[in-house]
Amino acid sequence: MPAPPADLVPRSAVASYPTNFAAMARSDFKAITTRGEQLMRTVLPMYLRSVHR
C-alpha cells in the first residue's frame, strides 16, 4: 500500500472474523467496514491513474 491512513484499522482486528455476518456486533461491523473503506480510498486512485493512461 503506497500510503496507508494513519488511523488504518489493523488487519489483525478483522482477519479472523467468521463469515457469519448475521451475528456481527456493531463494533465488529464498524471495524470491518471502516478498514474496507480505508483500503479502497488508498488504492483506488492508483488504479484509476493506471486506467486513464
N, C-alpha and C positions, 0 to 999 in steps of 0.2 A: 504494500500500500504506500503510495507516494508521501502523503502527509496525513496521518491519522488525526482525528479530532482529539483535543486534549482530554475531553470527557468520554472517550470511547468506552462503551460497556465491554469489559474484557470477555474474551471467548470462553474462559473458564466459568463465567457466570451463566452461560446459556448452552454450552456444548453438550452437557449430559442430560438436558431436559428431555423427558419421554415424549413420544409423539401423540399422546392422548391429550389433546388440547382442550377437551371439554371440561376437565377438572383443573384448569390452569388458574392459579392465584393471580390477582390483579398485578401484584408486584413482578411476578414472573413474566406475565404478558407484556408489561411495560418494558422490562429489560430486553426481551427478545425483539419486540418491535422497534425499540429505540436503537438497538445495535444494527438491525437491518437497515433502518433509515440512515444511520450514520455512515455505514459502509457504502450505501448507494450514493449518497451525496459526495463521498470522497472519490469513488472510482468512476462514476458516470461521466464527469467532464472529460476524463481520459479517453473513454470510448467514443464520445461524441466528437472529439477533436480528430480521432483516427478515421472516423466515418466520413467526415467532411473534407478530407484531404484529397 
